[in-house]
Amino acid sequence: MIIGLMLGSFIGIILVSWKIINRYLSDELNKAIEKLQNQRDIVGCPGKNRLNK
């Protein structure tokens, strides 16, 4: 019984940690994409139309 509780706690901690890390990476990726899009709009990248097709 104690082993089951320890195993369940360990798996729960891993899942919660994974969700936190995944959310952080997703937010950082979205920030990077927005930053690149803003730079592309300011500079007027010639490949802009090609990327939006």
Secondary structure in CASP SS format (residue, H / E / C, confidence):
PFRMAT SS
TARGET T0000
AUTHOR 0000-0000-0000
METHOD secondary structure of the structure
MODEL  1
M C 1.00
I H 1.00
I H 1.00
G H 1.00
L H 1.00
M H 1.00
L H 1.00
G H 1.00
S H 1.00
F H 1.00
I H 1.00
G H 1.00
I H 1.00
I H 1.00
L H 1.00
V H 1.00
S H 1.00
W H 1.00
K H 1.00
I H 1.00
I H 1.00
N H 1.00
R H 1.00
Y H 1.00
L H 1.00
S H 1.00
D H 1.00
E H 1.00
L H 1.00
N H 1.00
K H 1.00
A H 1.00
I H 1.00
E H 1.00
K H 1.00
L H 1.00
Q H 1.00
N H 1.00
Q H 1.00
R H 1.00
D H 1.00
I H 1.00
V H 1.00
G C 1.00
C C 1.00
P C 1.00
G C 1.00
K H 1.00
N H 1.00
R H 1.00
L H 1.00
N H 1.00
K C 1.00
END
